[in-house]
Amino acid sequence: MKLSKRISTALVISFLLTVTFVNSVSAKVSSNWPQWRGDNGGVSVEKGLPVEWSNTKNVKWKTPIAGRGHSSPIVWGKKIFLTTALDGAAIAGRKPGVSHKMADGSDFVHPDAVGADLMHTFKVVCLDRKTGRILWERTAYEGSVHDSRHKKASFASSTPATDGKYVFAFFGSEGLYAYDYNGKQIWKQNLGKLGTASVGYGVSPILYRNLVIMLCDDSGGNSFIAAFDKRTGREAWRVARKVDITWSTPVLVQTAKGTELVAGAAEAIIAYDPLTGKELWRHKGLESNAVPTPVVLNDLVVVTSGYPAKIALAIRAGGSGDVTGTPNLVWSYNKGTAYVPSPILLGDYVYLTTDRGLLTALEAKTGKLVYEGARVPKAVLFQASPVAFEDKILLTSEEGDTYIIKAGPKHEVLRTNSLGEGVSASPAIADGKIYIRGDKHLYAIGN
């Protein structure tokens, strides 16, 4: 049975992908936040940020954002970018959920699938970082969609990426788009009809040198990974993948041999040469839905999954061939992982969080348990992945409460901050501010 049939209601958040990566391991970590979870796996170099806020206190500005979007904001220089999706008119005769053909020949429609019976408008939005004023918005796509989404998800779940000159936004079957900083569309790429098992897409673009790399795993059996020239959109390479759909954005890992691109899946964890797409090594897969994005410590990559099984694998990159059963697997752990939120690595520890906010801390190098099952003060659900600055980890719940956790060997909740608005997107940190995308507004939190 394919994994897509085992996807349950819990996968609703997977498109946040929720699921991050170091975009350019060779680049110096900056105060910008140029991609999904920044350029350091969700950890910011900013200092002196506020640890207390509400929907009025320490809010420098808040801007209404039309539509539904679970993508995170990204920040470069004086501009902020994000994506959003707006529902349109109904399509006569079309059902809200898309049927998918299973390996046994049966048809499957996710019970919570919606959206395929409507017209949609997908937009890229640019805001002024200082004031929150919308500078421009561009319609990337308008029309019907190839696949449905989960009722709690969004068609704008993939976080855009920027190199300071161009902005790249991905909308699954509806295309990959490049814009300049003035909002001019530079190019677009049709990546084909990508099946999402009726629940939506969530992988974000990866930038490496002059390439935009896009993982396009497909529930219909036509999965691939491809790279495109940032300036022209011309395809540089494409490699087929014999895996089912994933929602996990790959990560770039620096090894003694060079930079590797590591992508997780149920069937296999595979490392590619990001310049050519050549497979470098592989390891037995997660045997579960690949949704959280891995985290990286030097050449050690921690890949996790939370459904149907809970598993964390720490693999030493830089190998060759099949490294299953070799010392390249440094440690494994089978508790505490999330279906959707990604882990975070800060200092000596990797922190796993469940979808209900239970925290587990492990020594990143050894996998030794530091603590497990630590709780936040309220029983709530989480879609957003954690971010961090200094020695503080920020966990933001679906209800819009951000719990500030002190990093280290002892679990301590420093405080709880509420915006009074639901949150599904992971926060961004840049320029002395924390940017939180709520269901209706983008907030800038600062002193």
C-alpha positions in Angstrom: 0.0 0.0 0.0 1.4 3.4 -0.9 2.0 5.9 1.9 -0.3 8.4 0.5 -3.3 6.2 1.5 -2.1 6.1 5.1 -2.1 9.9 5.3 -4.4 10.9 8.1 -6.0 14.1 9.2 -2.9 15.0 11.1 -1.1 15.6 7.8 -3.0 18.8 7.4 0.0 20.9 8.5 2.5 19.1 6.5 2.5 21.8 3.9 4.2 24.2 6.1 6.4 22.5 5.7 6.1 22.9 7.9 8.7 21.2 6.9 13.9 23.2 7.1 17.2 23.7 5.5 20.5 25.5 5.4 20.1 27.1 2.0 23.7 27.8 1.3 26.1 26.1 3.7 29.0 28.0 2.2 27.4 31.4 2.8 27.9 33.3 5.9 24.9 33.3 8.2 23.4 36.8 8.0 20.7 38.9 9.7 18.5 38.3 6.6 16.0 35.5 6.5 16.2 34.5 2.8 14.3 31.2 2.8 12.3 28.6 4.7 13.8 28.7 8.3 16.4 31.2 7.3 19.9 30.3 6.3 20.8 28.4 9.5 18.0 25.9 10.1 15.7 28.2 12.0 18.5 29.7 14.2 19.0 33.5 14.0 22.2 35.5 14.8 20.0 38.4 16.1 20.4 39.5 19.7 18.4 41.6 22.1 15.0 40.7 20.6 11.8 41.1 22.7 10.7 38.2 24.8 7.4 39.7 25.6 4.6 40.7 23.3 0.8 40.7 22.7 -1.4 41.9 19.9 -0.6 45.4 21.0 2.6 45.3 23.1 5.8 45.4 21.1 4.0 45.2 17.8 5.8 47.6 15.5 3.3 47.1 12.8 0.7 44.6 11.5 -0.5 44.4 7.9 -3.6 42.6 6.7 -2.8 39.8 4.2 -5.7 38.7 2.0 -6.2 35.0 1.3 -4.9 31.9 2.9 -1.2 31.2 3.2 0.9 29.0 5.4 4.2 30.0 3.8 6.7 31.8 6.1 7.7 35.4 5.3 11.3 35.9 4.0 13.3 39.0 4.6 16.2 40.5 2.6 17.4 44.1 3.1 14.4 46.5 3.2 11.8 44.0 1.8 9.7 41.1 3.0 8.1 38.6 0.7 5.4 36.0 1.1 2.8 34.1 -0.9 -0.9 33.8 -0.5 -3.9 31.9 -2.1 -7.4 33.3 -2.7 -10.4 31.2 -3.4 -12.6 32.1 -6.3 -15.8 31.0 -8.0 -17.1 27.5 -7.9 -16.5 25.1 -10.9 -19.7 23.4 -12.0 -19.6 19.6 -11.8 -16.2 19.3 -10.1 -15.8 17.7 -6.7 -13.8 19.3 -3.8 -11.4 16.4 -3.5 -9.3 14.8 -6.3 -9.3 11.1 -6.7 -6.0 9.3 -6.8 -5.2 5.9 -8.3 -3.6 3.5 -5.8 -1.1 0.8 -6.4 -3.8 -1.8 -6.1 -5.9 -0.1 -8.7 -8.4 1.4 -6.3 -9.4 5.1 -6.2 -8.7 7.2 -3.0 -9.9 10.6 -2.1 -8.8 12.0 1.3 -11.9 12.6 3.4 -10.7 16.2 4.3 -9.7 17.2 0.8 -11.1 20.5 -0.4 -10.5 23.2 -3.0 -10.5 21.4 -6.3 -14.0 22.6 -7.1 -13.0 26.3 -7.0 -11.0 28.7 -9.1 -8.0 30.1 -7.3 -5.6 33.1 -7.4 -2.0 32.6 -6.2 0.0 35.7 -5.4 3.5 36.8 -4.4 3.4 39.9 -2.1 6.2 42.3 -1.2 6.1 44.5 1.9 8.3 47.3 3.2 10.3 45.9 6.1 10.2 49.1 8.2 6.5 50.1 7.8 4.7 46.9 6.7 3.3 48.7 3.7 2.5 46.5 0.8 4.8 47.6 -2.0 3.5 45.3 -4.7 1.6 42.1 -5.2 1.7 39.9 -8.4 -0.7 37.2 -9.5 1.5 34.2 -10.4 -1.4 31.9 -11.3 -5.2 32.2 -11.7 -7.4 29.3 -12.6 -8.4 25.7 -11.5 -6.0 23.5 -9.6 -4.7 20.0 -10.5 -5.1 18.6 -6.9 -7.0 19.5 -3.8 -5.7 20.5 -0.4 -6.5 19.4 3.2 -9.2 21.6 4.7 -6.8 23.0 7.2 -3.9 23.5 4.7 -3.2 26.1 2.1 -2.3 26.2 -1.6 0.4 28.8 -0.6 2.4 26.6 1.8 5.8 26.6 0.1 8.0 29.4 1.5 9.6 31.5 -1.2 13.4 32.0 -1.4 15.6 35.0 -2.4 19.2 35.7 -3.2 18.9 39.4 -2.8 18.1 40.0 -6.5 15.4 37.5 -7.4 12.5 36.0 -5.5 11.4 32.4 -6.3 8.0 31.1 -5.4 6.6 27.6 -5.9 2.9 26.6 -6.2 3.2 22.9 -7.0 1.5 21.8 -10.2 0.7 25.5 -10.9 4.3 26.4 -11.4 7.7 27.8 -10.2 8.0 31.6 -10.6 10.9 34.1 -10.5 10.5 37.8 -9.9 12.9 40.7 -9.6 12.7 43.0 -6.6 10.4 45.4 -8.5 7.8 42.7 -9.1 8.6 42.0 -12.7 8.2 38.3 -13.6 11.5 37.1 -15.0 10.5 33.5 -15.8 8.1 30.7 -14.9 8.4 26.9 -15.1 5.6 24.4 -15.5 6.8 21.3 -13.5 4.0 19.1 -14.6 1.0 17.6 -12.8 2.2 16.7 -9.3 -0.1 14.5 -7.2 -0.3 15.5 -3.5 -2.5 12.6 -2.3 -5.4 15.2 -2.1 -3.8 17.2 0.8 -1.5 19.8 -0.8 2.1 20.5 -1.4 4.7 22.1 0.9 8.3 21.7 -0.3 10.2 25.0 -0.6 12.8 26.1 -3.2 16.5 25.7 -2.4 19.1 28.1 -3.8 22.6 26.9 -4.5 25.1 29.0 -6.5 23.3 29.9 -9.7 20.6 27.3 -9.3 17.1 27.0 -8.0 16.6 23.4 -6.9 13.0 22.0 -6.6 12.1 18.6 -5.1 8.9 17.4 -6.9 7.9 14.1 -5.4 4.5 12.9 -6.7 1.8 10.6 -5.3 1.2 9.4 -8.9 4.6 7.8 -9.2 6.5 10.4 -11.2 8.7 11.9 -8.6 11.8 13.9 -9.5 14.3 16.5 -8.4 15.4 19.3 -10.8 17.5 22.4 -10.9 17.0 25.6 -12.9 19.2 28.5 -13.8 18.2 31.4 -11.5 18.5 34.0 -14.2 16.7 32.3 -17.1 14.7 29.4 -15.7 16.5 27.0 -18.0 16.6 23.4 -16.7 20.1 22.5 -15.6 19.4 18.9 -14.6 16.6 16.5 -13.6 16.8 13.2 -11.8 13.9 10.7 -11.4 13.2 9.5 -7.8 11.5 6.1 -7.1 9.7 7.4 -4.0 6.2 8.4 -3.0 5.2 12.0 -2.3 7.2 13.8 0.4 6.6 17.2 2.0 10.1 17.7 3.5 12.4 20.3 2.0 15.9 18.9 1.5 19.0 20.4 3.2 22.5 21.3 2.0 25.3 19.7 4.0 29.0 20.6 3.8 31.4 17.6 3.9 35.1 17.1 3.3 34.2 16.0 -0.2 32.1 19.0 -1.0 28.5 20.2 -0.7 25.7 17.6 -0.7 21.9 17.9 -1.0 20.1 15.4 1.3 16.5 14.5 0.7 14.5 12.3 2.9 11.6 9.9 1.9 9.9 6.8 3.2 11.7 4.6 0.7 15.2 6.1 0.9 17.3 9.0 2.2 19.4 10.2 -0.8 22.3 12.6 -1.1 22.8 14.4 -4.5 25.5 16.6 -5.9 23.6 19.9 -6.1 25.5 21.0 -9.2 24.7 18.0 -11.3 22.0 15.9 -9.6 24.3 12.9 -9.4 23.4 10.5 -6.6 26.3 10.3 -4.0 24.9 8.0 -1.4 21.7 6.6 0.0 20.4 5.1 3.2 17.3 3.1 4.1 14.3 5.4 4.3 12.2 6.6 7.1 9.4 4.1 6.3 7.0 6.9 7.3 5.8 10.1 5.7 8.7 12.6 5.2 7.3 15.9 6.3 9.7 17.7 8.8 12.8 19.2 7.3 16.2 17.8 8.5 18.7 19.8 10.6 22.4 19.9 10.1 25.5 20.0 12.4 28.6 20.2 10.3 28.5 17.0 8.2 25.8 15.3 10.4 22.3 15.4 9.2 19.3 14.5 11.4 16.3 13.3 9.4 13.0 12.7 11.2 9.4 11.5 10.7 6.5 11.3 13.1 3.8 9.3 11.3 3.0 6.5 11.2 6.2 5.7 13.1 8.3 8.1 15.1 12.0 8.0 14.1 15.1 10.2 14.1 18.2 9.2 12.2 21.5 11.0 12.4 23.6 10.2 9.3 27.2 11.2 8.6 27.2 12.7 5.1 30.1 12.3 2.8 29.6 8.6 2.1 29.2 6.7 -1.1 26.9 4.0 -2.3 24.4 2.4 0.1 25.5 3.4 3.6 22.7 1.5 5.4 24.1 -0.7 8.2 27.4 1.2 8.2 29.0 3.6 10.8 27.6 6.5 8.7 24.4 6.0 10.8 25.7 7.7 14.0 22.6 7.3 16.1 18.8 6.8 16.0 15.9 7.6 18.3 12.3 6.4 18.1 10.3 8.8 20.3 9.3 12.4 20.4 9.2 13.3 16.7 6.5 15.4 15.0 4.4 14.6 12.0 4.7 18.2 10.9 7.0 20.6 12.8 10.7 20.3 12.0 13.3 19.8 14.8 15.8 22.5 15.6 19.5 22.3 16.5 20.9 24.8 18.8 24.3 24.6 20.5 25.0 21.0 21.6 21.5 19.8 21.4 18.8 18.8 18.9 15.3 19.5 20.0 12.5 17.3 18.8 8.9 18.6 19.3 5.7 16.7 18.7 2.6 18.2 17.1 1.3 18.8 20.7 4.4 20.6 21.8 6.1 17.9 23.8 9.8 18.5 23.7 12.7 16.1 23.7 16.4 17.2 23.9 19.2 15.0 22.6 22.9 15.5 22.4 23.3 16.3 18.7 26.6 14.4 18.3 25.7 11.3 20.1 22.0 11.0 20.4 22.2 10.7 24.2 18.9 11.6 25.8 19.0 14.9 27.8 15.3 15.1 28.6 12.0 14.0 27.1 8.3 14.7 27.3 8.7 18.3 28.5 5.5 20.3 28.2 4.3 23.7 27.4 1.7 25.2 29.8 -1.3 24.5 27.6 -2.4 21.5 25.6 -2.4 22.8 22.1 -1.5 21.8 18.5 1.4 23.1 16.5 1.9 23.5 12.8 4.7 26.0 12.8 8.3 24.8 13.2 10.4 26.2 16.0 12.9 29.1 15.5 15.6 30.4 17.9 17.8 33.2 18.8 20.5 33.5 21.6 19.5 30.7 24.0 15.8 30.9 23.4 13.6 28.6 21.3 10.2 29.9 20.1 7.3 27.5 19.7 4.2 29.0 18.1 0.9 27.2 18.4 -2.1 27.1 16.1 -3.8 29.4 18.6 -1.1 32.0 18.1 0.6 31.6 21.5 4.4 31.7 21.3 6.1 29.7 24.1 9.7 30.9 24.8 11.8 27.9 25.9 15.2 28.3 27.5 17.7 26.2 25.5 20.0 23.8 27.4 19.9 20.6 29.4 17.0 21.7 31.6 13.5 22.4 30.2 12.2 25.8 31.3 9.3 27.9 29.8 10.4 31.5 30.2 7.0 33.0 29.1 4.0 32.8 26.9 3.1 35.5 24.4 -0.3 35.6 22.6 -1.3 37.4 19.5 -5.0 36.5 19.7 -4.9 35.2 16.1 -4.3 31.8 14.8 -0.9 30.9 13.3 0.1 28.1 10.9 3.3 29.6 9.4 6.7 29.4 11.0 8.1 32.8 12.2 11.0 34.6 10.6 13.7 36.6 12.5 15.6 39.5 10.9 16.7 43.1 11.5 15.9 43.1 15.2 12.4 41.8 14.7 10.3 38.7 14.8 7.9 38.4 11.9 4.8 36.2 12.6 2.3 35.4 10.0 -1.2 35.0 11.5 -4.3 33.8 9.7 -5.2 37.4 8.8 -2.1 39.6 9.4 1.7 39.8 9.2 3.1 41.1 12.5 6.5 42.7 13.1 7.5 42.2 16.8 10.3 44.5 18.0 11.5 46.6 20.9 
